[in-house]
Amino acid sequence: MGNAGRIKIRADGTISFDSGDAISTLEFTGIGRGGDIDITGQTVLATNGAQLSTSTAGQGDSGNLTIAANTLSIQDRAEATVSSLSTYF
């Protein structure tokens, strides 16, 4: 029980995710909220399968994915996703 962790990344220049990930997940047995991901930089790059993702599969809402940048590039199988799948019946 509880919320997933928050990820906050800030830089004055370029933030690059090259095959790397920023993921906050609440698993299916969890009760709470998926964690927020906040990324702020002049340029944000996600390449080569990188994942920027917040999700929940348990009882609760997914977190927010916020990207603040003058230039945002997501390419080469990289993803930025927010998902929620309720398992509560």
C-alpha positions as YAML, in Angstrom:
chain: A
units: angstrom
residues:
- id: 1
  name: MET
  ca: [0.00, 0.00, 0.00]
- id: 2
  name: GLY
  ca: [1.31, 3.43, -0.92]
- id: 3
  name: ASN
  ca: [2.29, 5.53, -3.88]
- id: 4
  name: ALA
  ca: [5.04, 4.81, -6.37]
- id: 5
  name: GLY
  ca: [8.07, 7.09, -6.23]
- id: 6
  name: ARG
  ca: [8.37, 10.46, -7.94]
- id: 7
  name: ILE
  ca: [11.15, 11.11, -10.45]
- id: 8
  name: LYS
  ca: [12.31, 14.71, -10.96]
- id: 9
  name: ILE
  ca: [15.08, 15.55, -13.45]
- id: 10
  name: ARG
  ca: [16.18, 19.13, -14.10]
- id: 11
  name: ALA
  ca: [19.08, 20.51, -16.16]
- id: 12
  name: ASP
  ca: [19.96, 23.80, -17.84]
- id: 13
  name: GLY
  ca: [21.10, 22.06, -21.03]
- id: 14
  name: THR
  ca: [20.36, 18.73, -22.68]
- id: 15
  name: ILE
  ca: [18.88, 15.68, -20.96]
- id: 16
  name: SER
  ca: [19.49, 12.51, -22.96]
- id: 17
  name: PHE
  ca: [17.98, 9.05, -22.46]
- id: 18
  name: ASP
  ca: [19.93, 6.76, -24.82]
- id: 19
  name: SER
  ca: [18.69, 3.20, -24.14]
- id: 20
  name: GLY
  ca: [18.01, 4.40, -20.57]
- id: 21
  name: ASP
  ca: [14.73, 4.69, -18.72]
- id: 22
  name: ALA
  ca: [12.79, 6.83, -16.26]
- id: 23
  name: ILE
  ca: [9.98, 4.56, -15.02]
- id: 24
  name: SER
  ca: [7.62, 4.82, -12.04]
- id: 25
  name: THR
  ca: [5.18, 1.92, -11.64]
- id: 26
  name: LEU
  ca: [2.59, 0.75, -9.13]
- id: 27
  name: GLU
  ca: [2.29, -3.02, -9.56]
- id: 28
  name: PHE
  ca: [-1.00, -4.97, -9.78]
- id: 29
  name: THR
  ca: [-1.02, -5.87, -6.06]
- id: 30
  name: GLY
  ca: [-0.48, -2.24, -5.06]
- id: 31
  name: ILE
  ca: [-2.96, 0.27, -3.71]
- id: 32
  name: GLY
  ca: [-2.02, 3.88, -4.32]
- id: 33
  name: ARG
  ca: [-0.96, 6.12, -7.16]
- id: 34
  name: GLY
  ca: [1.70, 5.76, -9.82]
- id: 35
  name: GLY
  ca: [4.53, 8.24, -9.31]
- id: 36
  name: ASP
  ca: [4.90, 11.46, -11.27]
- id: 37
  name: ILE
  ca: [7.81, 12.00, -13.65]
- id: 38
  name: ASP
  ca: [8.89, 15.64, -14.16]
- id: 39
  name: ILE
  ca: [11.64, 16.34, -16.71]
- id: 40
  name: THR
  ca: [12.79, 19.92, -17.38]
- id: 41
  name: GLY
  ca: [15.64, 20.92, -19.68]
- id: 42
  name: GLN
  ca: [16.50, 23.01, -22.72]
- id: 43
  name: THR
  ca: [16.49, 19.86, -24.88]
- id: 44
  name: VAL
  ca: [15.14, 16.40, -23.99]
- id: 45
  name: LEU
  ca: [16.21, 13.45, -26.15]
- id: 46
  name: ALA
  ca: [14.92, 9.87, -25.91]
- id: 47
  name: THR
  ca: [16.52, 7.40, -28.33]
- id: 48
  name: ASN
  ca: [17.38, 3.73, -28.89]
- id: 49
  name: GLY
  ca: [14.43, 2.20, -27.06]
- id: 50
  name: ALA
  ca: [14.50, 4.54, -24.04]
- id: 51
  name: GLN
  ca: [11.31, 4.59, -21.96]
- id: 52
  name: LEU
  ca: [9.80, 7.52, -20.09]
- id: 53
  name: SER
  ca: [6.82, 5.89, -18.38]
- id: 54
  name: THR
  ca: [4.49, 6.13, -15.42]
- id: 55
  name: SER
  ca: [1.83, 3.49, -14.86]
- id: 56
  name: THR
  ca: [-0.36, 1.62, -12.44]
- id: 57
  name: ALA
  ca: [-1.83, -1.85, -12.68]
- id: 58
  name: GLY
  ca: [-3.26, -1.77, -9.16]
- id: 59
  name: GLN
  ca: [-5.92, 0.21, -7.35]
- id: 60
  name: GLY
  ca: [-5.24, 3.84, -8.18]
- id: 61
  name: ASP
  ca: [-4.41, 6.37, -10.86]
- id: 62
  name: SER
  ca: [-1.23, 6.51, -12.89]
- id: 63
  name: GLY
  ca: [1.13, 9.38, -12.24]
- id: 64
  name: ASN
  ca: [1.67, 12.34, -14.56]
- id: 65
  name: LEU
  ca: [4.45, 12.55, -17.15]
- id: 66
  name: THR
  ca: [5.49, 16.18, -17.59]
- id: 67
  name: ILE
  ca: [8.23, 17.18, -20.02]
- id: 68
  name: ALA
  ca: [9.13, 20.88, -20.26]
- id: 69
  name: ALA
  ca: [11.65, 21.60, -23.03]
- id: 70
  name: ASN
  ca: [12.23, 23.91, -25.97]
- id: 71
  name: THR
  ca: [13.13, 20.83, -28.03]
- id: 72
  name: LEU
  ca: [11.76, 17.32, -27.48]
- id: 73
  name: SER
  ca: [12.93, 14.41, -29.65]
- id: 74
  name: ILE
  ca: [11.61, 10.84, -29.24]
- id: 75
  name: GLN
  ca: [12.97, 8.46, -31.87]
- id: 76
  name: ASP
  ca: [14.45, 5.04, -32.63]
- id: 77
  name: ARG
  ca: [11.85, 2.93, -30.73]
- id: 78
  name: ALA
  ca: [11.86, 5.26, -27.70]
- id: 79
  name: GLU
  ca: [8.53, 5.83, -25.89]
- id: 80
  name: ALA
  ca: [6.87, 8.31, -23.56]
- id: 81
  name: THR
  ca: [3.79, 6.69, -21.99]
- id: 82
  name: VAL
  ca: [1.24, 7.00, -19.21]
- id: 83
  name: SER
  ca: [-1.05, 4.04, -18.52]
- id: 84
  name: SER
  ca: [-3.54, 2.82, -15.97]
- id: 85
  name: LEU
  ca: [-5.05, -0.65, -15.78]
- id: 86
  name: SER
  ca: [-7.41, -1.23, -12.88]
- id: 87
  name: THR
  ca: [-7.40, -4.66, -11.28]
- id: 88
  name: TYR
  ca: [-9.99, -3.69, -8.68]
- id: 89
  name: PHE
  ca: [-13.30, -5.55, -8.96]
...
